[in-house]
Amino acid sequence: MSDGKTNLQVDPDTLCDIYTNMRRIRIFEETAITLFERGEIKGTAHSYMGEEAIAASVCGVLNNQDFIASYHRGHGHCIAKGASLDLMMAELMGKQSGYCQGLGGSMHIADMNLNIVGANGIVGAAMPLSTGAALASKLRNSDQVAVAFFGDGASNQGIFHESMNLAAVWNLPLIFVCENNQYALSTPYKNTTAVSQIATRASSYEIPGITIDGNDAVEVYLVFRDAAERARMGQGPTLIEAMTYRWGQHSMRANLRDPRPEDEFQKWKDRDPLIILEDKLLFEKILSKDDLKNIDQKVSEDIKQAVEFARQSPEPDFTSMLSSVYVPHKNTVEPMNKGSRELSYVEALNEAMLQEMERDNEVFLMGEDVGKTGGIFQVSKGLYDRFGSERVRDTPISEATFTGCGVGAAIAGMRPIVEIQIFDFVALAMDMLVNQAAKFRFMLGGKPSVPLVVRGPQGGGVRLAAQHSQSLEAWFTHVPGLVVVAPSTPYDAKGLLVSSIRDDNPVIFLEQKMLYLGKPGPVPEELYAIPLGKADVKRQGTDITILAIAGMLPRALNAASMLEREGISAEVIDPRTLQPLDKDTIIASVKKTNRLLIVHEAWVQGGFGAEISAMVMELAFDYLDAPVARLGAPHTPMPYNDNLERSVIPSQDRILQEAKKVMGYNIK
């Protein structure tokens, strides 16, 4: 632990504020335990009791503009940052008037007006999110700092190391605060952690690492103040390990035998952080016993009022829940004339990013090798030369953290474009997409936005085998909160990427690899946006509807031309956006043609075609003259051999034959 810090001066008013916040946290948590035992707080909650000095002292240094990201034990951090006791208590009781309208609960309380970037139920998630908030501060040249609070258990997560590395490489104004309460749920940290003190890991990233007494509010304040000053001066991140001890079990619903030795527990309880600070305040005659009593009475009354406010608040309703998932999409008008200028699919994507980055300084790009090289498919070619290393940022190979950094930067008000070099690698970042980006707005009661685009190449056709060739759109359409876009032409690629960058929701933007190699098409030079959720009828027809997703569109159009020679009129629809899906256009076409063939490169089993088929069966069953047919990949990973790869991906000929089957032709 650090030495000599506690003798330095701290302003008496600051000490009083820290003590008052510690008392607020203590009484709030005591009250929450009582309410949980009575059944008024349901689910679970994680008490911060015993650790109050850390949150109160850290937030005593910060201002409203500084960011904090918290974790499941986040009540203390929110109270110390200035959150409303009324709204917090209402949220714990699941009420409409709570911070999150009763949709988030104990583990997700946050107030974006105070730049609290969410409390979080996922271990360690605060770290990549706070790197994003710190990056937003750096890009804006502000003096804001960001703080990532996390427990000792999270220090063994990969994102701890990835976030430390990213913060160090980019010299971010970020302070990592590890609240080492010495037990991850019920396992002692020394049984699972290879180093004796977590702070020593900072040396691996050449940043300061300090272990302090987390129960000494003055020591916490002074050490953190130094770290915050370093960060504001552009000297980069710091890791602070605050040794402390939680008084309760992991959660109020743990229902486990408490494994902690009784003598150890009592030793830490004798070092109550409130008593330590009280003794200092009395010894230095900053406050009297009557003053302490008055603070206690005032805080107790405030919390009683918060409980009554919560009890009298209404329950949330179903409609408000549904409206909290997505920010309404912006109204855009598609251009009438595509013009005669032609670009490739890659050039269209590049132009969309270039023009949006020129238009909006909040837009920036980051990912592996997106800088001077332009990426392995050259989608970002020239952007580094135009915008420089601040806005076109090469990242470490750490998908979870740089994606999470993008989520945090979006929450902080930037508009990041995150490139996944090969979209199969998105599996490494699924927590940041599914549990963070997709749910953030909902968990905070439908108030914040996450204007993030995660884009990159998916699918096969270029002989990259099983781990580099998957079509994974069905994963993302399953998750509420995500927008999923899959353009199939250069014109759509530019207009839909512009709309995605401008949208206030997290967008998964899928670029089929075979389209990178396809023919150029007309693309207007001016900046334009195509509405999200609007399908396009690429070819009119009357006998059968062929719905083709992404890279299957060119093959479907060719098949439709061949069908025409045989007297079959095929209508070809490109959904363009999979979530939201343009149901009206699809249903109208099926009602006209009475037949539907769905073609996608992804596996048939569990593929997005099943969702479209189910929708048509529910909304247009009486109009069908034949069962809905689906054509996609067999249930096998992508092979390397070129002949086998071609056999797995639906070909023009297979689309033709399947369409004839739907029409009733006897195809052998």
C-alpha positions as CSV (number, residue, x, y, z in Angstrom):
1,M,0.0,0.0,0.0
2,S,1.1,3.6,-0.5
3,D,2.9,5.4,2.2
4,G,2.9,9.0,3.3
5,K,-0.2,10.2,1.5
6,T,-2.5,10.4,4.5
7,N,-0.5,13.3,6.0
8,L,-1.2,15.6,3.0
9,Q,-3.9,18.2,3.3
10,V,-7.4,17.7,2.1
11,D,-9.8,20.7,2.2
12,P,-12.1,20.3,5.2
13,D,-15.2,21.0,3.1
14,T,-14.2,18.2,0.8
15,L,-13.8,15.8,3.7
16,C,-17.2,16.7,4.9
17,D,-18.7,16.0,1.5
18,I,-16.9,12.7,1.3
19,Y,-18.2,11.7,4.7
20,T,-21.8,12.7,3.9
21,N,-21.7,10.7,0.7
22,M,-20.3,7.7,2.6
23,R,-23.1,8.0,5.1
24,R,-25.7,8.2,2.2
25,I,-24.3,5.0,0.7
26,R,-24.3,3.2,4.0
27,I,-27.9,4.1,5.0
28,F,-29.1,3.5,1.4
29,E,-27.6,0.0,1.4
30,E,-28.9,-0.8,4.9
31,T,-32.4,0.3,3.8
32,A,-32.1,-1.8,0.6
33,I,-31.3,-4.9,2.5
34,T,-34.4,-4.4,4.7
35,L,-36.6,-3.8,1.7
36,F,-35.2,-6.9,0.0
37,E,-36.0,-9.0,3.0
38,R,-39.6,-7.6,3.0
39,G,-40.0,-8.4,-0.7
40,E,-40.3,-4.8,-1.8
41,I,-37.0,-5.1,-3.8
42,K,-37.2,-8.1,-6.0
43,G,-34.7,-10.0,-8.1
44,T,-31.4,-9.2,-6.5
45,A,-29.1,-6.4,-5.4
46,H,-25.4,-6.2,-4.6
47,S,-24.5,-4.2,-1.6
48,Y,-21.6,-1.7,-1.5
49,M,-21.6,-1.6,2.3
50,G,-18.0,-1.7,3.6
51,E,-16.5,-0.1,0.5
52,E,-18.0,3.4,0.8
53,A,-14.7,5.3,1.0
54,I,-13.7,4.3,-2.5
55,A,-16.7,5.6,-4.4
56,A,-17.1,8.7,-2.2
57,S,-13.4,9.8,-2.4
58,V,-13.0,9.0,-6.2
59,C,-16.2,10.9,-7.1
60,G,-15.1,13.7,-4.7
61,V,-12.3,14.5,-7.2
62,L,-14.5,14.3,-10.3
63,N,-17.0,16.8,-11.7
64,N,-20.3,16.2,-13.6
65,Q,-18.5,16.2,-17.0
66,D,-16.2,13.3,-16.0
67,F,-17.3,9.8,-16.9
68,I,-17.6,6.7,-14.6
69,A,-18.5,3.2,-15.6
70,S,-19.6,0.9,-12.9
71,Y,-20.5,-2.8,-12.3
72,H,-23.1,-4.8,-10.5
73,R,-22.1,-3.3,-7.1
74,G,-22.9,0.2,-8.5
75,H,-25.2,1.9,-6.0
76,G,-22.3,3.5,-4.2
77,H,-20.7,4.9,-7.4
78,C,-24.0,6.4,-8.5
79,I,-24.8,8.0,-5.2
80,A,-21.3,9.4,-4.9
81,K,-21.5,10.9,-8.4
82,G,-24.7,12.7,-7.4
83,A,-27.5,10.5,-8.5
84,S,-31.0,11.1,-7.1
85,L,-31.9,8.9,-4.1
86,D,-35.5,9.0,-5.1
87,L,-34.9,7.8,-8.7
88,M,-32.5,5.1,-7.5
89,M,-34.9,3.7,-4.9
90,A,-37.7,3.7,-7.4
91,E,-35.6,1.8,-9.8
92,L,-34.7,-0.8,-7.2
93,M,-38.4,-1.3,-6.7
94,G,-39.0,-1.6,-10.5
95,K,-41.1,1.5,-10.8
96,Q,-41.9,3.7,-13.8
97,S,-40.3,6.8,-12.1
98,G,-37.0,5.0,-11.6
99,Y,-33.9,6.0,-13.4
100,C,-34.5,3.2,-15.9
101,Q,-38.4,3.2,-15.8
102,G,-38.1,-0.2,-13.9
103,L,-36.4,-1.8,-16.9
104,G,-32.9,-2.0,-15.6
105,G,-33.0,-2.6,-11.9
106,S,-30.3,-2.6,-9.3
107,M,-27.4,-3.7,-11.6
108,H,-28.0,-1.1,-14.3
109,I,-28.7,2.2,-12.6
110,A,-27.1,5.1,-14.4
111,D,-27.7,8.8,-15.1
112,M,-26.3,10.1,-18.4
113,N,-26.8,13.7,-17.2
114,L,-24.0,12.9,-14.7
115,N,-22.0,10.9,-17.3
116,I,-22.5,7.7,-15.5
117,V,-21.9,5.3,-18.3
118,G,-24.0,2.6,-16.8
119,A,-23.7,0.1,-14.0
120,N,-23.3,-3.3,-15.5
121,G,-24.2,-6.9,-14.8
122,I,-21.4,-8.3,-16.9
123,V,-18.1,-8.7,-15.1
124,G,-15.4,-6.3,-16.4
125,A,-17.6,-4.6,-19.0
126,A,-16.9,-1.2,-17.4
127,M,-13.4,-1.3,-18.7
128,P,-13.9,-1.3,-22.5
129,L,-16.9,1.1,-22.2
130,S,-14.8,3.5,-20.2
131,T,-12.0,3.3,-22.8
132,G,-14.6,4.6,-25.2
133,A,-15.6,7.4,-23.0
134,A,-11.9,8.4,-22.5
135,L,-11.3,8.2,-26.3
136,A,-14.3,10.5,-26.8
137,S,-12.7,13.0,-24.4
138,K,-9.4,12.7,-26.2
139,L,-10.9,13.2,-29.7
140,R,-12.7,16.3,-28.5
141,N,-9.6,17.7,-26.7
142,S,-11.6,18.1,-23.5
143,D,-10.2,17.7,-20.0
144,Q,-12.7,15.0,-19.1
145,V,-11.4,11.9,-17.4
146,A,-13.0,8.5,-17.3
147,V,-13.0,6.0,-14.4
148,A,-13.6,2.2,-14.7
149,F,-14.7,0.7,-11.5
150,F,-14.4,-3.1,-11.2
151,G,-13.8,-5.9,-8.7
152,D,-10.8,-8.1,-8.2
153,G,-12.5,-11.0,-10.1
154,A,-12.7,-8.8,-13.3
155,S,-8.9,-8.4,-13.3
156,N,-8.6,-12.0,-14.5
157,Q,-10.8,-11.3,-17.6
158,G,-9.1,-10.8,-20.9
159,I,-10.8,-7.4,-21.4
160,F,-8.9,-6.2,-18.3
161,H,-5.6,-6.7,-20.1
162,E,-6.9,-5.6,-23.5
163,S,-8.4,-2.4,-22.0
164,M,-5.2,-1.6,-20.1
165,N,-3.2,-2.1,-23.3
166,L,-5.5,0.0,-25.5
167,A,-5.6,2.8,-22.9
168,A,-1.8,2.8,-22.7
169,V,-1.2,2.6,-26.4
170,W,-3.6,5.5,-27.0
171,N,-2.6,7.4,-23.9
172,L,-6.2,7.8,-22.8
173,P,-7.3,9.9,-19.8
174,L,-8.6,6.8,-17.9
175,I,-8.2,5.6,-14.4
176,F,-8.8,1.9,-13.6
177,V,-10.1,1.5,-10.0
178,C,-10.0,-2.1,-8.8
179,E,-12.1,-2.5,-5.7
180,N,-10.3,-5.5,-4.3
181,N,-12.8,-6.9,-1.8
182,Q,-10.8,-10.1,-1.9
183,Y,-13.6,-12.5,-3.0
184,A,-15.1,-13.1,-6.4
185,L,-18.5,-14.3,-5.3
186,S,-17.2,-16.9,-2.8
187,T,-13.7,-17.7,-4.0
188,P,-10.7,-15.8,-2.5
189,Y,-8.9,-13.8,-5.1
190,K,-5.5,-15.3,-4.0
191,N,-6.8,-18.7,-5.1
192,T,-7.5,-17.5,-8.7
193,T,-4.9,-14.7,-9.3
194,A,-1.3,-15.3,-10.1
195,V,0.0,-12.0,-8.7
196,S,-0.1,-11.0,-5.0
197,Q,-1.4,-7.5,-5.9
198,I,-3.4,-6.7,-8.9
199,A,-1.7,-3.3,-9.2
200,T,1.6,-4.9,-10.2
201,R,0.0,-5.9,-13.6
202,A,0.2,-2.2,-14.6
203,S,3.9,-2.6,-15.2
204,S,3.2,-4.8,-18.1
205,Y,1.7,-1.8,-19.9
206,E,4.2,0.7,-18.6
207,I,1.6,2.7,-16.6
208,P,1.5,3.5,-12.9
209,G,0.0,0.9,-10.6
210,I,-0.7,1.7,-7.0
211,T,-2.1,-0.4,-4.2
212,I,-3.9,1.6,-1.5
213,D,-6.0,1.2,1.7
214,G,-9.5,1.4,0.2
215,N,-11.0,1.9,3.7
216,D,-9.0,5.2,4.2
217,A,-11.0,7.8,2.5
218,V,-8.2,10.4,2.6
219,E,-5.6,8.1,1.1
220,V,-8.1,7.1,-1.7
221,Y,-8.8,10.8,-2.4
222,L,-5.2,11.9,-2.5
223,V,-3.9,9.0,-4.7
224,F,-6.9,9.3,-7.1
225,R,-6.5,13.1,-7.3
226,D,-2.9,12.6,-8.5
227,A,-4.0,10.0,-11.1
228,A,-6.8,12.4,-12.3
229,E,-4.3,15.2,-12.6
230,R,-2.0,13.0,-14.7
231,A,-4.9,12.1,-16.9
232,R,-6.0,15.6,-17.5
233,M,-2.5,16.7,-18.3
234,G,-2.3,14.1,-21.1
235,Q,-0.1,11.7,-19.2
236,G,-2.3,8.7,-19.7
237,P,-3.9,6.0,-17.6
238,T,-3.3,4.7,-14.1
239,L,-4.3,1.5,-12.3
240,I,-5.4,1.9,-8.6
241,E,-6.0,-1.2,-6.5
242,A,-8.0,-0.3,-3.4
243,M,-7.9,-3.0,-0.8
244,T,-11.3,-3.3,0.9
245,Y,-13.9,-5.8,2.1
246,R,-17.6,-6.1,1.5
247,W,-19.7,-6.7,4.5
248,G,-22.4,-8.7,2.8
249,Q,-22.3,-11.8,0.6
250,H,-21.9,-11.4,-3.2
251,S,-25.5,-10.5,-3.5
252,M,-28.6,-10.4,-1.4
253,R,-29.8,-13.5,-3.2
254,A,-26.6,-15.5,-3.0
255,N,-28.1,-18.1,-0.7
256,L,-24.6,-19.6,-0.2
257,R,-22.7,-20.4,2.9
258,D,-20.4,-17.4,3.5
259,P,-16.9,-18.9,3.2
260,R,-15.0,-16.0,4.7
261,P,-13.2,-16.7,8.1
262,E,-14.9,-15.1,11.0
263,D,-11.7,-13.5,12.4
264,E,-10.9,-12.0,8.9
265,F,-14.4,-10.6,8.6
266,Q,-14.3,-9.0,12.1
267,K,-10.8,-7.6,11.4
268,W,-12.1,-5.7,8.4
269,K,-15.3,-4.7,10.1
270,D,-13.3,-3.1,12.9
271,R,-11.7,-1.0,10.2
272,D,-15.1,0.5,9.2
273,P,-14.3,3.2,6.6
274,L,-16.9,5.5,8.1
275,I,-15.5,5.2,11.6
276,I,-11.9,5.8,10.3
277,L,-13.1,9.1,8.7
278,E,-15.3,10.0,11.6
279,D,-12.3,9.7,14.0
280,K,-10.2,12.0,11.7
281,L,-13.0,14.6,11.4
282,L,-13.4,14.6,15.2
283,F,-9.7,14.6,16.0
284,E,-9.0,17.5,13.7
285,K,-12.1,19.3,15.0
286,I,-13.6,19.6,11.5
287,L,-16.9,18.3,12.8
288,S,-18.3,17.7,16.2
289,K,-20.4,14.7,17.4
290,D,-23.5,16.8,17.0
291,D,-22.5,17.6,13.5
292,L,-22.1,13.9,12.7
293,K,-25.5,13.2,14.3
294,N,-27.1,15.9,12.2
295,I,-25.7,14.5,9.0
296,D,-26.9,11.1,9.9
297,Q,-30.4,12.4,10.7
298,K,-30.6,14.4,7.4
299,V,-29.4,11.5,5.3
300,S,-31.8,9.1,7.1
301,E,-34.7,11.4,6.4
302,D,-33.7,11.8,2.7
303,I,-33.7,8.0,2.3
304,K,-37.0,7.6,4.1
305,Q,-38.5,10.1,1.6
306,A,-36.9,8.2,-1.3
307,V,-38.6,5.0,-0.1
308,E,-42.0,6.7,0.1
309,F,-41.4,8.2,-3.3
310,A,-40.7,4.7,-4.7
311,R,-43.7,3.1,-3.0
312,Q,-46.1,5.7,-4.4
313,S,-44.7,5.5,-7.9
314,P,-46.6,3.7,-10.7
315,E,-45.6,0.4,-12.2
316,P,-44.2,0.6,-15.8
317,D,-46.5,-0.3,-18.6
318,F,-46.1,-2.6,-21.6
319,T,-46.1,0.2,-24.2
320,S,-43.3,2.2,-22.6
321,M,-41.2,-1.0,-22.5
322,L,-41.6,-1.6,-26.2
323,S,-40.8,2.0,-27.1
324,S,-37.5,1.8,-25.1
325,V,-35.7,-0.6,-27.4
326,Y,-34.9,1.5,-30.4
327,V,-34.5,5.2,-31.2
328,P,-36.9,6.1,-34.0
329,H,-35.0,6.1,-37.3
330,K,-34.4,9.4,-39.1
331,N,-36.6,10.2,-42.0
332,T,-34.7,10.1,-45.3
333,V,-35.7,10.3,-49.0
334,E,-34.0,8.0,-51.5
335,P,-32.8,9.9,-54.6
336,M,-34.8,9.4,-57.7
337,N,-31.9,9.3,-60.2
338,K,-28.9,7.1,-59.6
339,G,-26.9,8.8,-62.4
340,S,-24.4,7.2,-64.8
341,R,-21.2,7.3,-62.7
342,E,-20.2,3.8,-61.6
343,L,-18.3,2.7,-58.5
344,S,-17.4,-0.7,-57.2
345,Y,-19.0,-2.0,-54.0
346,V,-15.7,-1.2,-52.1
347,E,-15.5,2.3,-53.6
348,A,-19.1,3.0,-52.6
349,L,-18.5,2.1,-49.0
350,N,-15.3,4.1,-49.0
351,E,-17.0,7.2,-50.4
352,A,-19.8,6.9,-47.8
353,M,-17.3,7.0,-44.9
354,L,-15.3,9.8,-46.5
355,Q,-18.3,12.0,-47.1
356,E,-19.8,11.4,-43.7
357,M,-16.4,12.0,-41.9
358,E,-16.1,15.3,-43.8
359,R,-19.7,16.3,-42.9
360,D,-19.5,15.3,-39.2
361,N,-16.5,15.6,-37.0
362,E,-18.0,13.1,-34.5
363,V,-17.6,10.3,-37.0
364,F,-14.4,8.3,-36.8
365,L,-13.2,4.8,-37.9
366,M,-11.3,2.2,-36.0
367,G,-10.3,-1.4,-36.5
368,E,-7.4,-3.7,-37.3
369,D,-5.2,-2.3,-40.2
370,V,-7.7,0.3,-41.3
371,G,-5.0,3.1,-41.4
372,K,-2.3,3.5,-44.0
373,T,-2.9,0.1,-45.6
374,G,-6.6,0.7,-46.0
375,G,-7.5,-2.8,-44.7
376,I,-7.1,-6.1,-46.3
377,F,-10.0,-5.4,-48.7
378,Q,-9.0,-1.7,-49.1
379,V,-12.4,-0.4,-47.9
380,S,-10.8,2.4,-45.9
381,K,-8.1,3.2,-48.5
382,G,-7.1,6.9,-48.4
383,L,-9.1,7.8,-45.3
384,Y,-6.0,7.8,-43.1
385,D,-4.3,10.3,-45.4
386,R,-7.4,12.5,-45.4
387,F,-8.2,12.4,-41.7
388,G,-5.1,11.3,-39.9
389,S,-4.4,8.9,-37.1
390,E,-6.8,10.4,-34.6
391,R,-9.9,9.7,-36.7
392,V,-8.7,6.6,-38.5
393,R,-7.3,4.5,-35.7
394,D,-5.5,1.2,-36.0
395,T,-6.4,-1.0,-33.1
396,P,-4.7,-3.9,-31.3
397,I,-6.0,-7.4,-32.2
398,S,-8.5,-7.3,-29.4
399,E,-12.0,-7.3,-30.9
400,A,-13.9,-7.4,-27.6
401,T,-12.2,-4.3,-26.3
402,F,-12.1,-2.1,-29.4
403,T,-15.7,-3.0,-30.1
404,G,-16.5,-2.1,-26.5
405,C,-14.5,1.1,-26.9
406,G,-16.7,1.9,-29.8
407,V,-19.8,1.3,-27.7
408,G,-18.5,3.6,-24.9
409,A,-17.5,6.3,-27.4
410,A,-21.0,6.2,-28.9
411,I,-22.6,6.4,-25.5
412,A,-20.4,9.5,-24.9
413,G,-21.8,11.1,-28.0
414,M,-19.4,10.2,-30.8
415,R,-20.3,8.2,-33.9
416,P,-17.8,5.4,-34.2
417,I,-17.5,3.1,-37.2
418,V,-15.9,-0.1,-36.0
419,E,-14.5,-2.4,-38.6
420,I,-14.3,-6.1,-37.9
421,Q,-11.5,-7.3,-40.2
422,I,-13.3,-10.6,-41.0
423,F,-16.8,-10.8,-39.6
424,D,-16.4,-14.3,-38.2
425,F,-14.2,-12.6,-35.5
426,V,-17.3,-10.8,-34.2
427,A,-17.8,-13.9,-32.0
428,L,-15.0,-12.5,-29.8
429,A,-17.0,-9.3,-29.3
430,M,-20.5,-10.7,-28.8
431,D,-20.8,-9.5,-25.2
432,M,-20.1,-5.9,-26.2
433,L,-22.7,-6.1,-29.0
434,V,-25.4,-8.3,-27.5
435,N,-25.2,-7.4,-23.8
436,Q,-23.9,-3.8,-24.1
437,A,-24.7,-2.0,-27.3
438,A,-28.1,-3.7,-27.9
439,K,-29.4,-3.4,-24.4
440,F,-27.9,-0.1,-23.2
441,R,-30.8,2.1,-24.2
442,F,-33.4,-0.3,-22.9
443,M,-31.7,-0.9,-19.6
444,L,-31.6,2.8,-19.0
445,G,-35.3,3.2,-19.7
446,G,-35.2,4.2,-23.3
447,K,-33.3,7.5,-22.8
448,P,-29.7,7.3,-24.1
449,S,-28.6,6.4,-27.7
450,V,-25.8,4.3,-29.0
451,P,-24.9,5.6,-32.5
452,L,-22.5,2.9,-33.5
453,V,-21.8,1.1,-36.8
454,V,-20.0,-2.3,-36.7
455,R,-19.2,-3.3,-40.2
456,G,-17.0,-5.8,-42.1
457,P,-16.9,-8.6,-44.6
458,Q,-18.8,-11.8,-44.1
459,G,-19.5,-14.9,-46.1
460,G,-17.6,-17.2,-48.5
461,G,-16.6,-17.3,-52.1
462,V,-12.9,-16.4,-51.7
463,R,-11.6,-19.7,-50.3
464,L,-10.9,-18.7,-46.7
465,A,-12.4,-21.9,-45.2
466,A,-14.5,-22.5,-42.1
467,Q,-13.5,-19.8,-39.7
468,H,-13.4,-16.9,-42.2
469,S,-16.4,-17.5,-44.4
470,Q,-19.6,-17.6,-42.3
471,S,-22.8,-15.6,-42.9
472,L,-24.0,-14.7,-39.4
473,E,-26.9,-12.3,-40.0
474,A,-29.4,-14.5,-38.1
475,W,-27.4,-14.1,-34.9
476,F,-28.0,-10.4,-34.9
477,T,-31.6,-10.2,-36.1
478,H,-32.5,-12.3,-33.1
479,V,-31.3,-9.6,-30.7
480,P,-33.6,-6.7,-29.8
481,G,-31.8,-3.3,-30.0
482,L,-29.6,-4.1,-33.0
483,V,-30.3,-2.8,-36.5
484,V,-29.0,-5.2,-39.2
485,V,-28.2,-4.0,-42.7
486,A,-27.1,-6.2,-45.7
487,P,-26.7,-4.1,-48.9
488,S,-26.2,-5.9,-52.2
489,T,-25.3,-3.2,-54.7
490,P,-22.8,-0.3,-54.7
491,Y,-25.7,2.2,-54.8
492,D,-27.3,0.6,-51.7
493,A,-24.0,0.2,-50.0
494,K,-23.3,3.9,-50.0
495,G,-26.8,5.1,-49.1
496,L,-27.4,2.5,-46.4
497,L,-24.0,3.1,-44.8
498,V,-24.7,6.8,-44.6
499,S,-28.0,6.1,-43.0
500,S,-26.4,3.7,-40.6
501,I,-23.8,6.2,-39.5
502,R,-26.5,8.8,-38.9
503,D,-28.8,6.4,-37.0
504,D,-28.9,6.6,-33.2
505,N,-29.0,2.8,-32.8
506,P,-26.2,0.3,-32.9
507,V,-26.1,-1.0,-36.5
508,I,-24.6,-4.3,-37.7
509,F,-23.5,-3.6,-41.3
510,L,-22.8,-6.7,-43.3
511,E,-20.7,-6.7,-46.4
512,Q,-20.7,-10.0,-48.4
513,K,-17.2,-10.7,-49.6
514,M,-18.3,-11.7,-53.1
515,L,-19.8,-8.3,-53.6
516,Y,-16.4,-6.7,-53.1
517,L,-15.4,-8.5,-56.3
518,G,-18.6,-7.8,-58.2
519,K,-19.3,-5.5,-61.1
520,P,-19.4,-1.7,-60.6
521,G,-22.8,0.0,-60.5
522,P,-24.3,3.5,-60.7
523,V,-23.7,5.6,-57.5
524,P,-24.5,9.3,-57.2
525,E,-21.6,11.5,-56.3
526,E,-23.6,13.6,-53.9
527,L,-24.2,12.5,-50.4
528,Y,-27.5,10.6,-50.0
529,A,-29.1,8.3,-47.5
530,I,-31.4,5.3,-48.1
531,P,-34.1,4.8,-45.5
532,L,-33.5,1.9,-43.1
533,G,-36.2,-0.7,-43.2
534,K,-37.2,-0.2,-46.8
535,A,-36.8,-3.1,-49.2
536,D,-36.2,-2.7,-53.0
537,V,-38.0,-4.5,-55.8
538,K,-35.0,-5.0,-58.1
539,R,-37.1,-6.7,-60.8
540,Q,-40.9,-6.8,-61.3
541,G,-42.6,-10.1,-61.9
542,T,-45.9,-11.9,-61.6
543,D,-45.3,-15.6,-61.2
544,I,-42.9,-16.1,-58.4
545,T,-41.2,-13.9,-55.8
546,I,-37.4,-14.5,-55.2
547,L,-36.2,-12.8,-52.1
548,A,-32.4,-12.6,-52.2
549,I,-30.2,-11.5,-49.4
550,A,-26.9,-9.6,-50.0
551,G,-24.5,-11.6,-52.2
552,M,-27.3,-13.8,-53.6
553,L,-28.9,-10.8,-55.3
554,P,-26.8,-10.8,-58.5
555,R,-27.3,-14.6,-58.9
556,A,-31.0,-14.3,-58.3
557,L,-31.3,-11.5,-61.0
558,N,-29.4,-13.7,-63.5
559,A,-31.7,-16.7,-62.6
560,A,-34.7,-14.5,-63.1
561,S,-33.5,-13.5,-66.6
562,M,-33.1,-17.2,-67.5
563,L,-36.6,-18.0,-66.1
564,E,-38.0,-15.3,-68.3
565,R,-36.8,-17.1,-71.4
566,E,-38.8,-20.1,-70.2
567,G,-42.0,-18.0,-69.8
568,I,-41.7,-17.5,-66.0
569,S,-42.0,-14.0,-64.7
570,A,-39.9,-13.7,-61.5
571,E,-40.1,-10.7,-59.1
572,V,-36.8,-10.2,-57.3
573,I,-36.8,-8.4,-53.9
574,D,-33.8,-7.2,-52.0
575,P,-34.7,-6.6,-48.3
576,R,-31.6,-4.5,-47.9
577,T,-32.3,-4.1,-44.1
578,L,-33.0,-7.3,-42.2
579,Q,-33.9,-5.5,-38.9
580,P,-36.2,-3.6,-39.3
581,L,-37.6,-5.7,-42.1
582,D,-39.9,-4.3,-44.7
583,K,-42.8,-6.7,-44.2
584,D,-45.2,-4.8,-46.3
585,T,-43.2,-4.9,-49.6
586,I,-42.6,-8.7,-49.1
587,I,-46.2,-9.5,-48.3
588,A,-47.5,-7.4,-51.2
589,S,-45.2,-9.2,-53.6
590,V,-46.3,-12.6,-52.4
591,K,-49.9,-11.7,-52.6
592,K,-49.2,-10.8,-56.3
593,T,-47.1,-13.8,-57.3
594,N,-48.5,-16.4,-54.9
595,R,-45.1,-18.1,-54.6
596,L,-41.9,-17.3,-52.7
597,L,-38.3,-18.6,-52.8
598,I,-35.9,-17.2,-50.2
599,V,-32.2,-17.4,-51.1
600,H,-29.3,-16.6,-48.7
601,E,-25.8,-17.8,-48.4
602,A,-26.2,-18.7,-44.7
603,W,-27.2,-22.1,-43.4
604,V,-30.8,-23.0,-44.1
605,Q,-31.2,-24.4,-40.6
606,G,-31.9,-21.4,-38.3
607,G,-31.2,-19.0,-41.1
608,F,-33.0,-15.7,-41.5
609,G,-35.0,-17.2,-44.3
610,A,-36.9,-19.2,-41.7
611,E,-38.1,-15.9,-40.1
612,I,-39.3,-14.6,-43.5
613,S,-41.0,-17.9,-44.2
614,A,-42.8,-17.8,-40.9
615,M,-43.9,-14.2,-41.4
616,V,-45.4,-15.0,-44.9
617,M,-47.1,-18.1,-43.5
618,E,-48.7,-16.0,-40.8
619,L,-49.7,-13.0,-43.0
620,A,-50.2,-14.3,-46.5
621,F,-50.9,-18.1,-46.1
622,D,-54.2,-17.9,-48.1
623,Y,-52.4,-16.3,-51.0
624,L,-49.8,-19.1,-51.5
625,D,-50.2,-21.6,-54.3
626,A,-47.1,-23.5,-53.2
627,P,-45.1,-23.9,-50.0
628,V,-42.5,-21.3,-49.2
629,A,-39.1,-22.6,-50.3
630,R,-35.7,-21.8,-48.8
631,L,-32.3,-22.1,-50.5
632,G,-29.1,-21.7,-48.6
633,A,-26.0,-23.6,-47.4
634,P,-26.2,-27.2,-46.1
635,H,-25.5,-27.7,-42.4
636,T,-21.8,-27.8,-42.8
637,P,-18.9,-25.4,-42.2
638,M,-17.4,-23.7,-45.2
639,P,-14.9,-26.1,-47.0
640,Y,-11.6,-24.9,-48.3
641,N,-11.6,-26.8,-51.6
642,D,-12.9,-24.5,-54.3
643,N,-15.3,-27.0,-55.9
644,L,-16.8,-27.9,-52.5
645,E,-17.1,-24.2,-51.6
646,R,-19.0,-23.6,-54.9
647,S,-21.3,-26.5,-54.0
648,V,-22.1,-25.0,-50.6
649,I,-23.0,-21.5,-51.7
650,P,-26.2,-21.3,-53.8
651,S,-25.4,-20.8,-57.4
652,Q,-27.4,-19.2,-60.2
653,D,-28.3,-22.6,-61.6
654,R,-29.5,-23.9,-58.2
655,I,-31.7,-20.8,-57.8
656,L,-33.1,-21.4,-61.3
657,Q,-33.9,-25.1,-60.5
658,E,-35.4,-24.3,-57.1
659,A,-37.6,-21.6,-58.6
660,K,-38.9,-24.1,-61.2
661,K,-39.7,-26.6,-58.4
662,V,-41.8,-23.9,-56.7
663,M,-43.5,-23.3,-60.0
664,G,-44.4,-27.0,-60.1
665,Y,-41.9,-28.2,-62.7
666,N,-40.7,-31.7,-62.3
667,I,-37.0,-31.2,-61.7
668,K,-34.8,-34.3,-61.2
